[in-house]
């Protein structure tokens, strides 16, 4: 190889190496650009999916605001229930829309079949069984089952499902009761204990069933029997029970129907504990009483007490279309309850709208007033005199929670009702 050929080959090699480096750099840049584009698309898609997920729970705006002073998004926030609220469909459209802090909850998913759940205490025991694809606590005959709570709040909602399988409509010496009692004792008839209770028995003629309402050592004795078709409504079914306690008042709803409303059942009783009592049944015959989806919520005073006696009621259950003052159909249950309370009062009221901090501050102020006006129009359409209602809007200016989280924003999107004194 002569000198000229050597330098020619060297030049080609250098050029090839340089081109390869250049190609690698270009490839890397292209790859980085593609990666960034992919990351951006993933972020956008994730943001969209996250927004949709949040919307489904809180009906919140699809974009989270990062700064109040800068880059504010258009307000698309809706009023929404708090995450620990309950709305249960009722046949008489009242009283079962409530919010509060959940103080006890167990669906038994974490407990093995055949075991007894750790959040309960029992005298005769019980075991977790499969119930319609989920889990329930099957009571053993003649057992008391106590919720492991330090104490109950003054006002609370107890929810549970009760399943009766292979249980005849008439079964001697068999009854099921829920005791709201003072003492942390399994023996429901302890001589020192005080309680109010509701339940039912399967004694006697199945055509003459009833719900029993009674107390022991309260201010005055109560022992009532409310006619109720247990054979049709409870036997071989899973039924939804809700017990609402408001100071001395106890209400019982079964499958959305109000069965009991006893204003003084718990008068003279300090409501500290919940005790379930099953008396009777025969284990060898496979009779099943099973408890599932147990929840206790510390609730506020009922709507009437808050608005008329305390002078103020606030709710996140009045929902609006996104960025609009149009009321959603799901809001009419609570609005109809508010109408009933207002209609029974000679007082006048102020309706106040609130938003979270997403969107322009002036737009939020305007939107909150428009939403209050929409609520006013609905109440007038139901029969409330226009002279009894005034409106106001506070926009984002009076938050009750942090506006940096979806849950906090959901609490801030609310409608208040104030008694004009």
VOZAMAR-296660 format. One record per residue (C-alpha): residue in three letters; x, y, z. Coordinates in Angstrom, 3 decimals, m for minus. Layout:
N
@r=ALA&c1=X&c2=Y&c3=Z
...
END
This chain:
421
@r=UNK&c1=0.000&c2=0.000&c3=0.000
@r=UNK&c1=1.479&c2=3.332&c3=m0.995
@r=UNK&c1=1.254&c2=6.539&c3=1.032
@r=UNK&c1=m1.636&c2=7.977&c3=m1.023
@r=UNK&c1=m3.742&c2=4.857&c3=m0.513
@r=UNK&c1=m2.999&c2=4.908&c3=3.230
@r=UNK&c1=m4.148&c2=8.501&c3=3.693
@r=UNK&c1=m7.239&c2=7.841&c3=1.546
@r=UNK&c1=m8.248&c2=4.908&c3=3.734
@r=UNK&c1=m7.518&c2=6.959&c3=6.895
@r=UNK&c1=m9.679&c2=9.840&c3=5.635
@r=UNK&c1=m12.544&c2=7.496&c3=4.824
@r=UNK&c1=m12.296&c2=5.909&c3=8.308
@r=UNK&c1=m12.284&c2=9.280&c3=10.048
@r=UNK&c1=m15.267&c2=10.442&c3=7.998
@r=UNK&c1=m17.077&c2=7.196&c3=8.661
@r=UNK&c1=m16.388&c2=7.465&c3=12.412
@r=UNK&c1=m17.471&c2=11.127&c3=12.457
@r=UNK&c1=m20.600&c2=10.316&c3=10.529
@r=UNK&c1=m21.314&c2=7.485&c3=12.935
@r=UNK&c1=m20.885&c2=9.853&c3=15.891
@r=UNK&c1=m23.073&c2=12.415&c3=14.172
@r=UNK&c1=m25.665&c2=9.745&c3=13.413
@r=UNK&c1=m25.543&c2=8.563&c3=17.017
@r=UNK&c1=m26.038&c2=12.125&c3=18.238
@r=UNK&c1=m28.914&c2=12.683&c3=15.836
@r=UNK&c1=m30.384&c2=9.336&c3=16.826
@r=UNK&c1=m30.042&c2=10.212&c3=20.494
@r=UNK&c1=m31.677&c2=13.595&c3=19.961
@r=UNK&c1=m34.469&c2=12.004&c3=17.999
@r=UNK&c1=m34.844&c2=9.380&c3=20.694
@r=UNK&c1=m34.876&c2=12.027&c3=23.418
@r=UNK&c1=m37.437&c2=14.025&c3=21.489
@r=UNK&c1=m39.562&c2=10.940&c3=20.932
@r=UNK&c1=m39.206&c2=10.009&c3=24.597
@r=UNK&c1=m40.211&c2=13.488&c3=25.690
@r=UNK&c1=m43.149&c2=13.408&c3=23.299
@r=UNK&c1=m44.152&c2=10.027&c3=24.697
@r=UNK&c1=m43.741&c2=11.277&c3=28.258
@r=UNK&c1=m45.837&c2=14.317&c3=27.449
@r=UNK&c1=m48.550&c2=12.138&c3=25.913
@r=UNK&c1=m48.467&c2=9.795&c3=28.897
@r=UNK&c1=m48.682&c2=12.758&c3=31.273
@r=UNK&c1=m51.586&c2=14.188&c3=29.301
@r=UNK&c1=m53.348&c2=10.821&c3=29.226
@r=UNK&c1=m52.627&c2=10.206&c3=32.894
@r=UNK&c1=m53.890&c2=13.663&c3=33.771
@r=UNK&c1=m57.019&c2=13.007&c3=31.749
@r=UNK&c1=m57.617&c2=9.623&c3=33.383
@r=UNK&c1=m56.852&c2=11.005&c3=36.838
@r=UNK&c1=m59.266&c2=13.854&c3=36.236
@r=UNK&c1=m61.928&c2=11.411&c3=35.113
@r=UNK&c1=m61.357&c2=9.273&c3=38.186
@r=UNK&c1=m61.541&c2=12.277&c3=40.478
@r=UNK&c1=m64.641&c2=13.476&c3=38.635
@r=UNK&c1=m66.320&c2=10.160&c3=39.228
@r=UNK&c1=m65.819&c2=10.479&c3=42.988
@r=UNK&c1=m65.898&c2=14.187&c3=43.654
@r=UNK&c1=m67.293&c2=15.596&c3=40.367
@r=UNK&c1=m64.182&c2=17.772&c3=40.407
@r=UNK&c1=m62.492&c2=19.827&c3=37.651
@r=UNK&c1=m60.363&c2=17.805&c3=35.245
@r=UNK&c1=m57.200&c2=19.884&c3=35.821
@r=UNK&c1=m55.604&c2=20.604&c3=39.150
@r=UNK&c1=m54.757&c2=24.243&c3=39.687
@r=UNK&c1=m51.079&c2=24.742&c3=40.593
@r=UNK&c1=m51.150&c2=28.410&c3=41.464
@r=UNK&c1=m53.934&c2=30.711&c3=42.481
@r=UNK&c1=m52.247&c2=33.827&c3=41.126
@r=UNK&c1=m51.116&c2=32.343&c3=37.872
@r=UNK&c1=m52.440&c2=30.029&c3=35.124
@r=UNK&c1=m55.879&c2=29.636&c3=36.719
@r=UNK&c1=m58.166&c2=27.265&c3=34.886
@r=UNK&c1=m61.761&c2=27.924&c3=34.019
@r=UNK&c1=m63.966&c2=26.815&c3=36.900
@r=UNK&c1=m65.771&c2=23.595&c3=36.052
@r=UNK&c1=m66.342&c2=22.572&c3=39.640
@r=UNK&c1=m69.586&c2=21.022&c3=40.797
@r=UNK&c1=m70.995&c2=20.717&c3=44.279
@r=UNK&c1=m70.345&c2=17.190&c3=45.460
@r=UNK&c1=m70.929&c2=14.854&c3=48.372
@r=UNK&c1=m68.059&c2=14.387&c3=50.764
@r=UNK&c1=m66.280&c2=11.075&c3=50.388
@r=UNK&c1=m67.743&c2=9.812&c3=53.647
@r=UNK&c1=m71.324&c2=10.804&c3=52.953
@r=UNK&c1=m74.276&c2=8.483&c3=52.458
@r=UNK&c1=m77.308&c2=8.879&c3=50.262
@r=UNK&c1=m79.777&c2=6.008&c3=50.496
@r=UNK&c1=m82.877&c2=5.888&c3=48.324
@r=UNK&c1=m86.031&c2=6.019&c3=50.406
@r=UNK&c1=m89.679&c2=5.451&c3=49.631
@r=UNK&c1=m90.676&c2=8.642&c3=51.412
@r=UNK&c1=m87.870&c2=10.923&c3=50.185
@r=UNK&c1=m86.594&c2=12.041&c3=53.572
@r=UNK&c1=m83.879&c2=12.044&c3=56.181
@r=UNK&c1=m81.448&c2=9.530&c3=54.699
@r=UNK&c1=m79.125&c2=11.978&c3=52.998
@r=UNK&c1=m76.436&c2=12.617&c3=55.598
@r=UNK&c1=m72.736&c2=13.319&c3=55.887
@r=UNK&c1=m70.201&c2=12.827&c3=58.628
@r=UNK&c1=m67.071&c2=11.021&c3=59.748
@r=UNK&c1=m67.003&c2=7.235&c3=59.511
@r=UNK&c1=m66.003&c2=5.905&c3=62.945
@r=UNK&c1=m66.473&c2=2.182&c3=62.274
@r=UNK&c1=m66.558&c2=0.093&c3=59.100
@r=UNK&c1=m66.131&c2=m3.571&c3=58.248
@r=UNK&c1=m67.114&c2=m5.516&c3=55.131
@r=UNK&c1=m65.194&c2=m8.589&c3=56.381
@r=UNK&c1=m63.016&c2=m8.802&c3=53.250
@r=UNK&c1=m59.904&c2=m8.993&c3=55.439
@r=UNK&c1=m61.286&c2=m11.841&c3=57.588
@r=UNK&c1=m60.876&c2=m15.464&c3=56.524
@r=UNK&c1=m63.946&c2=m17.591&c3=55.983
@r=UNK&c1=m64.674&c2=m19.564&c3=59.133
@r=UNK&c1=m62.992&c2=m16.989&c3=61.414
@r=UNK&c1=m64.471&c2=m14.352&c3=63.701
@r=UNK&c1=m63.709&c2=m10.688&c3=62.822
@r=UNK&c1=m61.389&c2=m8.742&c3=65.104
@r=UNK&c1=m63.542&c2=m5.601&c3=65.137
@r=UNK&c1=m66.312&c2=m7.422&c3=67.050
@r=UNK&c1=m66.709&c2=m9.231&c3=70.357
@r=UNK&c1=m69.177&c2=m12.061&c3=70.924
@r=UNK&c1=m70.584&c2=m14.180&c3=73.715
@r=UNK&c1=m71.467&c2=m17.330&c3=71.761
@r=UNK&c1=m69.432&c2=m16.505&c3=68.695
@r=UNK&c1=m70.022&c2=m16.615&c3=64.972
@r=UNK&c1=m68.086&c2=m17.115&c3=61.743
@r=UNK&c1=m67.469&c2=m15.443&c3=58.400
@r=UNK&c1=m69.356&c2=m17.105&c3=55.538
@r=UNK&c1=m69.848&c2=m16.419&c3=51.839
@r=UNK&c1=m73.024&c2=m14.407&c3=51.174
@r=UNK&c1=m74.038&c2=m13.724&c3=47.571
@r=UNK&c1=m70.445&c2=m13.390&c3=46.396
@r=UNK&c1=m69.269&c2=m11.356&c3=49.388
@r=UNK&c1=m68.686&c2=m12.054&c3=53.071
@r=UNK&c1=m70.990&c2=m11.902&c3=56.077
@r=UNK&c1=m70.809&c2=m12.679&c3=59.789
@r=UNK&c1=m73.076&c2=m15.620&c3=60.564
@r=UNK&c1=m74.430&c2=m15.484&c3=64.112
@r=UNK&c1=m74.317&c2=m18.599&c3=66.209
@r=UNK&c1=m77.581&c2=m19.348&c3=68.069
@r=UNK&c1=m78.194&c2=m17.276&c3=71.210
@r=UNK&c1=m75.297&c2=m14.877&c3=70.696
@r=UNK&c1=m74.583&c2=m11.234&c3=71.405
@r=UNK&c1=m72.190&c2=m9.449&c3=69.034
@r=UNK&c1=m70.735&c2=m6.145&c3=70.193
@r=UNK&c1=m68.968&c2=m3.582&c3=67.995
@r=UNK&c1=m65.482&c2=m2.781&c3=69.307
@r=UNK&c1=m65.958&c2=0.975&c3=69.688
@r=UNK&c1=m64.634&c2=3.126&c3=72.508
@r=UNK&c1=m67.878&c2=5.081&c3=72.430
@r=UNK&c1=m70.540&c2=6.333&c3=70.061
@r=UNK&c1=m71.040&c2=9.958&c3=69.042
@r=UNK&c1=m74.216&c2=11.681&c3=70.193
@r=UNK&c1=m75.618&c2=11.583&c3=66.663
@r=UNK&c1=m74.821&c2=8.681&c3=64.362
@r=UNK&c1=m76.019&c2=6.460&c3=61.538
@r=UNK&c1=m75.657&c2=2.679&c3=61.797
@r=UNK&c1=m75.852&c2=0.847&c3=58.459
@r=UNK&c1=m75.767&c2=m2.906&c3=57.921
@r=UNK&c1=m77.118&c2=m5.610&c3=55.644
@r=UNK&c1=m78.963&c2=m8.553&c3=57.192
@r=UNK&c1=m79.350&c2=m11.831&c3=55.318
@r=UNK&c1=m81.839&c2=m14.510&c3=56.367
@r=UNK&c1=m81.323&c2=m17.846&c3=54.597
@r=UNK&c1=m83.177&c2=m21.095&c3=55.274
@r=UNK&c1=m85.122&c2=m19.406&c3=58.055
@r=UNK&c1=m88.841&c2=m20.178&c3=58.345
@r=UNK&c1=m91.233&c2=m17.274&c3=58.772
@r=UNK&c1=m92.359&c2=m18.746&c3=62.065
@r=UNK&c1=m89.587&c2=m20.053&c3=64.328
@r=UNK&c1=m90.247&c2=m20.460&c3=68.031
@r=UNK&c1=m88.147&c2=m18.439&c3=70.467
@r=UNK&c1=m86.243&c2=m16.649&c3=67.699
@r=UNK&c1=m85.685&c2=m12.888&c3=67.561
@r=UNK&c1=m83.074&c2=m10.400&c3=66.327
@r=UNK&c1=m82.523&c2=m7.071&c3=68.099
@r=UNK&c1=m80.176&c2=m4.094&c3=67.842
@r=UNK&c1=m79.399&c2=m2.548&c3=71.228
@r=UNK&c1=m78.091&c2=0.997&c3=71.628
@r=UNK&c1=m76.767&c2=0.723&c3=75.167
@r=UNK&c1=m74.787&c2=2.459&c3=77.885
@r=UNK&c1=m72.415&c2=m0.259&c3=79.076
@r=UNK&c1=m69.699&c2=m2.191&c3=77.249
@r=UNK&c1=m71.270&c2=m5.543&c3=78.167
@r=UNK&c1=m72.291&c2=m8.539&c3=76.096
@r=UNK&c1=m75.130&c2=m9.450&c3=78.404
@r=UNK&c1=m77.861&c2=m7.236&c3=76.956
@r=UNK&c1=m80.094&c2=m7.613&c3=80.026
@r=UNK&c1=m77.393&c2=m6.711&c3=82.552
@r=UNK&c1=m79.174&c2=m5.179&c3=85.536
@r=UNK&c1=m76.918&c2=m2.081&c3=85.424
@r=UNK&c1=m77.296&c2=m1.537&c3=81.702
@r=UNK&c1=m79.665&c2=0.935&c3=80.043
@r=UNK&c1=m80.664&c2=0.703&c3=76.413
@r=UNK&c1=m83.119&c2=1.380&c3=73.657
@r=UNK&c1=m83.640&c2=m1.340&c3=71.056
@r=UNK&c1=m85.370&c2=m2.236&c3=67.808
@r=UNK&c1=m85.777&c2=m5.666&c3=66.257
@r=UNK&c1=m88.182&c2=m8.408&c3=65.274
@r=UNK&c1=m89.235&c2=m11.886&c3=66.352
@r=UNK&c1=m90.359&c2=m14.935&c3=64.409
@r=UNK&c1=m92.684&c2=m16.244&c3=67.084
@r=UNK&c1=m96.288&c2=m17.148&c3=66.410
@r=UNK&c1=m98.323&c2=m16.409&c3=63.306
@r=UNK&c1=m96.183&c2=m15.253&c3=60.378
@r=UNK&c1=m99.059&c2=m13.050&c3=59.221
@r=UNK&c1=m98.843&c2=m10.981&c3=62.401
@r=UNK&c1=m95.183&c2=m10.060&c3=62.382
@r=UNK&c1=m93.996&c2=m6.709&c3=63.691
@r=UNK&c1=m90.964&c2=m4.585&c3=64.499
@r=UNK&c1=m90.419&c2=m4.321&c3=68.248
@r=UNK&c1=m89.419&c2=m0.973&c3=69.790
@r=UNK&c1=m88.530&c2=m0.958&c3=73.481
@r=UNK&c1=m86.201&c2=0.344&c3=76.174
@r=UNK&c1=m85.114&c2=m0.487&c3=79.688
@r=UNK&c1=m84.624&c2=1.956&c3=82.549
@r=UNK&c1=m85.008&c2=5.004&c3=80.336
@r=UNK&c1=m86.865&c2=8.091&c3=81.568
@r=UNK&c1=m90.105&c2=6.289&c3=80.814
@r=UNK&c1=m90.756&c2=2.799&c3=79.522
@r=UNK&c1=m91.447&c2=2.220&c3=75.835
@r=UNK&c1=m92.701&c2=m1.088&c3=74.463
@r=UNK&c1=m94.285&c2=m0.767&c3=71.029
@r=UNK&c1=m95.032&c2=m3.174&c3=68.209
@r=UNK&c1=m95.059&c2=m1.752&c3=64.672
@r=UNK&c1=m96.814&c2=m3.988&c3=62.082
@r=UNK&c1=m94.343&c2=m5.168&c3=59.431
@r=UNK&c1=m94.467&c2=m8.058&c3=56.944
@r=UNK&c1=m91.260&c2=m9.877&c3=57.804
@r=UNK&c1=m92.170&c2=m12.917&c3=55.720
@r=UNK&c1=m92.363&c2=m10.852&c3=52.519
@r=UNK&c1=m89.648&c2=m8.295&c3=53.240
@r=UNK&c1=m86.897&c2=m10.170&c3=55.121
@r=UNK&c1=m87.147&c2=m13.961&c3=54.820
@r=UNK&c1=m84.676&c2=m15.462&c3=52.292
@r=UNK&c1=m83.414&c2=m11.992&c3=51.374
@r=UNK&c1=m80.601&c2=m9.564&c3=52.078
@r=UNK&c1=m82.073&c2=m6.355&c3=53.485
@r=UNK&c1=m80.562&c2=m2.921&c3=54.106
@r=UNK&c1=m81.007&c2=m1.598&c3=57.664
@r=UNK&c1=m80.261&c2=1.994&c3=58.668
@r=UNK&c1=m80.613&c2=3.167&c3=62.268
@r=UNK&c1=m80.414&c2=6.947&c3=62.705
@r=UNK&c1=m79.838&c2=8.261&c3=66.217
@r=UNK&c1=m80.204&c2=11.956&c3=66.964
@r=UNK&c1=m79.860&c2=12.477&c3=70.708
@r=UNK&c1=m82.868&c2=10.619&c3=72.178
@r=UNK&c1=m84.576&c2=10.081&c3=68.823
@r=UNK&c1=m84.196&c2=6.793&c3=66.947
@r=UNK&c1=m85.389&c2=6.071&c3=63.430
@r=UNK&c1=m85.227&c2=2.738&c3=61.649
@r=UNK&c1=m85.258&c2=2.356&c3=57.867
@r=UNK&c1=m85.458&c2=m1.034&c3=56.167
@r=UNK&c1=m84.790&c2=m1.125&c3=52.431
@r=UNK&c1=m85.412&c2=2.620&c3=52.239
@r=UNK&c1=m88.760&c2=2.560&c3=54.053
@r=UNK&c1=m89.070&c2=4.336&c3=57.395
@r=UNK&c1=m90.506&c2=1.771&c3=59.804
@r=UNK&c1=m89.839&c2=3.361&c3=63.210
@r=UNK&c1=m89.602&c2=6.966&c3=64.368
@r=UNK&c1=m89.387&c2=7.084&c3=68.161
@r=UNK&c1=m88.555&c2=10.606&c3=69.445
@r=UNK&c1=m87.817&c2=9.528&c3=73.045
@r=UNK&c1=m86.629&c2=5.938&c3=72.788
@r=UNK&c1=m83.154&c2=6.825&c3=74.097
@r=UNK&c1=m84.171&c2=9.480&c3=76.598
@r=UNK&c1=m82.270&c2=8.788&c3=79.812
@r=UNK&c1=m79.863&c2=6.462&c3=77.958
@r=UNK&c1=m76.286&c2=7.421&c3=77.174
@r=UNK&c1=m75.714&c2=5.840&c3=73.766
@r=UNK&c1=m72.212&c2=4.367&c3=73.950
@r=UNK&c1=m72.268&c2=0.932&c3=72.318
@r=UNK&c1=m74.087&c2=m1.168&c3=69.722
@r=UNK&c1=m74.983&c2=m4.767&c3=70.518
@r=UNK&c1=m76.597&c2=m7.223&c3=68.070
@r=UNK&c1=m78.568&c2=m10.046&c3=69.682
@r=UNK&c1=m79.754&c2=m13.217&c3=67.968
@r=UNK&c1=m81.903&c2=m15.457&c3=70.128
@r=UNK&c1=m82.883&c2=m18.927&c3=68.910
@r=UNK&c1=m82.333&c2=m20.662&c3=65.517
@r=UNK&c1=m80.957&c2=m24.174&c3=65.169
@r=UNK&c1=m77.408&c2=m24.685&c3=63.966
@r=UNK&c1=m78.029&c2=m28.291&c3=62.927
@r=UNK&c1=m80.830&c2=m27.168&c3=60.609
@r=UNK&c1=m78.670&c2=m24.556&c3=58.887
@r=UNK&c1=m80.653&c2=m21.474&c3=59.869
@r=UNK&c1=m78.613&c2=m18.422&c3=58.837
@r=UNK&c1=m78.732&c2=m14.877&c3=60.180
@r=UNK&c1=m75.746&c2=m13.051&c3=58.648
@r=UNK&c1=m74.525&c2=m9.496&c3=59.093
@r=UNK&c1=m72.542&c2=m7.657&c3=56.398
@r=UNK&c1=m71.326&c2=m4.190&c3=55.316
@r=UNK&c1=m71.426&c2=m2.679&c3=58.787
@r=UNK&c1=m70.751&c2=1.051&c3=59.058
@r=UNK&c1=m71.178&c2=3.700&c3=61.758
@r=UNK&c1=m71.040&c2=7.367&c3=60.744
@r=UNK&c1=m70.834&c2=10.246&c3=63.216
@r=UNK&c1=m73.463&c2=12.600&c3=61.826
@r=UNK&c1=m74.472&c2=16.157&c3=62.460
@r=UNK&c1=m77.852&c2=17.097&c3=63.856
@r=UNK&c1=m80.655&c2=16.472&c3=61.406
@r=UNK&c1=m81.522&c2=19.142&c3=58.873
@r=UNK&c1=m84.431&c2=20.607&c3=60.828
@r=UNK&c1=m82.350&c2=20.955&c3=64.002
@r=UNK&c1=m79.466&c2=22.601&c3=62.152
@r=UNK&c1=m81.525&c2=25.054&c3=60.125
@r=UNK&c1=m84.318&c2=26.007&c3=62.530
@r=UNK&c1=m82.736&c2=25.595&c3=65.963
@r=UNK&c1=m79.089&c2=26.323&c3=65.176
@r=UNK&c1=m79.833&c2=28.703&c3=62.302
@r=UNK&c1=m77.499&c2=27.252&c3=59.658
@r=UNK&c1=m77.344&c2=24.239&c3=57.357
@r=UNK&c1=m74.557&c2=23.520&c3=54.849
@r=UNK&c1=m74.524&c2=20.743&c3=52.258
@r=UNK&c1=m72.308&c2=19.375&c3=49.471
@r=UNK&c1=m75.169&c2=17.250&c3=48.150
@r=UNK&c1=m76.613&c2=19.900&c3=45.823
@r=UNK&c1=m74.894&c2=19.198&c3=42.509
@r=UNK&c1=m74.649&c2=21.363&c3=39.381
@r=UNK&c1=m73.566&c2=20.738&c3=35.830
@r=UNK&c1=m69.907&c2=21.556&c3=35.254
@r=UNK&c1=m69.291&c2=25.324&c3=35.268
@r=UNK&c1=m73.048&c2=25.904&c3=35.289
@r=UNK&c1=m75.912&c2=26.835&c3=37.585
@r=UNK&c1=m78.104&c2=24.000&c3=36.248
@r=UNK&c1=m79.081&c2=21.700&c3=39.114
@r=UNK&c1=m78.525&c2=17.972&c3=38.631
@r=UNK&c1=m81.457&c2=15.617&c3=39.147
@r=UNK&c1=m79.664&c2=13.805&c3=41.973
@r=UNK&c1=m79.934&c2=16.987&c3=44.070
@r=UNK&c1=m83.703&c2=16.942&c3=44.367
@r=UNK&c1=m83.802&c2=14.569&c3=47.345
@r=UNK&c1=m81.942&c2=16.982&c3=49.625
@r=UNK&c1=m83.692&c2=20.011&c3=48.099
@r=UNK&c1=m87.076&c2=18.464&c3=48.836
@r=UNK&c1=m86.020&c2=17.880&c3=52.434
@r=UNK&c1=m84.989&c2=21.532&c3=52.701
@r=UNK&c1=m88.316&c2=22.581&c3=51.189
@r=UNK&c1=m90.235&c2=20.582&c3=53.817
@r=UNK&c1=m88.348&c2=22.235&c3=56.685
@r=UNK&c1=m88.745&c2=25.741&c3=55.225
@r=UNK&c1=m92.401&c2=25.167&c3=54.418
@r=UNK&c1=m93.140&c2=24.375&c3=58.066
@r=UNK&c1=m91.434&c2=27.569&c3=59.260
@r=UNK&c1=m92.573&c2=31.200&c3=59.262
@r=UNK&c1=m88.973&c2=32.418&c3=59.091
@r=UNK&c1=m87.103&c2=33.771&c3=56.084
@r=UNK&c1=m83.822&c2=32.320&c3=54.829
@r=UNK&c1=m80.669&c2=33.303&c3=52.934
@r=UNK&c1=m79.199&c2=30.894&c3=50.383
@r=UNK&c1=m75.421&c2=31.250&c3=49.939
@r=UNK&c1=m73.360&c2=29.636&c3=47.191
@r=UNK&c1=m69.664&c2=28.724&c3=47.535
@r=UNK&c1=m67.066&c2=27.409&c3=45.067
@r=UNK&c1=m63.544&c2=26.076&c3=45.285
@r=UNK&c1=m60.627&c2=28.218&c3=44.056
@r=UNK&c1=m60.318&c2=26.764&c3=40.538
@r=UNK&c1=m61.002&c2=29.399&c3=37.905
@r=UNK&c1=m61.099&c2=33.176&c3=37.925
@r=UNK&c1=m62.039&c2=34.701&c3=41.265
@r=UNK&c1=m64.658&c2=37.049&c3=39.795
@r=UNK&c1=m66.141&c2=34.236&c3=37.713
@r=UNK&c1=m66.380&c2=32.063&c3=40.829
@r=UNK&c1=m68.163&c2=34.852&c3=42.676
@r=UNK&c1=m70.678&c2=35.201&c3=39.862
@r=UNK&c1=m71.137&c2=31.426&c3=39.563
@r=UNK&c1=m71.765&c2=30.992&c3=43.286
@r=UNK&c1=m74.519&c2=33.631&c3=43.208
@r=UNK&c1=m76.110&c2=32.093&c3=40.116
@r=UNK&c1=m76.175&c2=28.700&c3=41.794
@r=UNK&c1=m77.815&c2=30.180&c3=44.879
@r=UNK&c1=m80.413&c2=31.786&c3=42.587
@r=UNK&c1=m81.071&c2=28.397&c3=40.941
@r=UNK&c1=m81.728&c2=26.845&c3=44.330
@r=UNK&c1=m84.056&c2=29.725&c3=45.183
@r=UNK&c1=m86.020&c2=29.244&c3=41.944
@r=UNK&c1=m86.447&c2=25.549&c3=42.656
@r=UNK&c1=m87.728&c2=26.150&c3=46.189
@r=UNK&c1=m90.151&c2=28.792&c3=44.890
@r=UNK&c1=m91.390&c2=26.309&c3=42.278
@r=UNK&c1=m92.158&c2=23.886&c3=45.117
@r=UNK&c1=m94.225&c2=26.490&c3=46.958
@r=UNK&c1=m91.921&c2=28.598&c3=49.145
@r=UNK&c1=m92.839&c2=32.289&c3=48.970
@r=UNK&c1=m90.215&c2=34.375&c3=47.155
@r=UNK&c1=m90.429&c2=36.915&c3=49.983
@r=UNK&c1=m88.955&c2=34.315&c3=52.378
@r=UNK&c1=m85.790&c2=33.793&c3=50.329
@r=UNK&c1=m82.738&c2=35.952&c3=49.627
@r=UNK&c1=m79.488&c2=34.895&c3=47.967
@r=UNK&c1=m75.798&c2=35.601&c3=48.220
@r=UNK&c1=m72.607&c2=34.253&c3=46.668
@r=UNK&c1=m69.194&c2=34.039&c3=48.331
@r=UNK&c1=m67.277&c2=32.413&c3=45.477
@r=UNK&c1=m63.976&c2=31.003&c3=46.712
@r=UNK&c1=m63.577&c2=33.507&c3=49.546
@r=UNK&c1=m64.777&c2=31.422&c3=52.500
@r=UNK&c1=m63.197&c2=27.950&c3=52.194
@r=UNK&c1=m63.806&c2=25.353&c3=54.895
@r=UNK&c1=m60.986&c2=23.084&c3=53.680
@r=UNK&c1=m57.694&c2=23.115&c3=51.774
@r=UNK&c1=m58.107&c2=23.891&c3=48.057
@r=UNK&c1=m55.000&c2=21.909&c3=47.058
@r=UNK&c1=m56.697&c2=18.482&c3=47.167
@r=UNK&c1=m59.743&c2=17.086&c3=45.409
@r=UNK&c1=m61.329&c2=16.159&c3=48.731
@r=UNK&c1=m60.795&c2=19.666&c3=50.107
@r=UNK&c1=m62.250&c2=21.271&c3=46.996
@r=UNK&c1=m65.286&c2=19.006&c3=47.246
@r=UNK&c1=m65.937&c2=20.330&c3=50.755
@r=UNK&c1=m65.587&c2=23.934&c3=49.613
@r=UNK&c1=m68.155&c2=23.513&c3=46.834
@r=UNK&c1=m71.282&c2=23.839&c3=48.914
@r=UNK&c1=m74.574&c2=25.641&c3=49.427
@r=UNK&c1=m75.441&c2=27.150&c3=52.807
@r=UNK&c1=m78.858&c2=28.024&c3=54.182
@r=UNK&c1=m79.082&c2=30.581&c3=56.983
@r=UNK&c1=m82.061&c2=31.472&c3=59.116
@r=UNK&c1=m82.775&c2=35.230&c3=59.008
@r=UNK&c1=m83.355&c2=36.417&c3=62.552
END
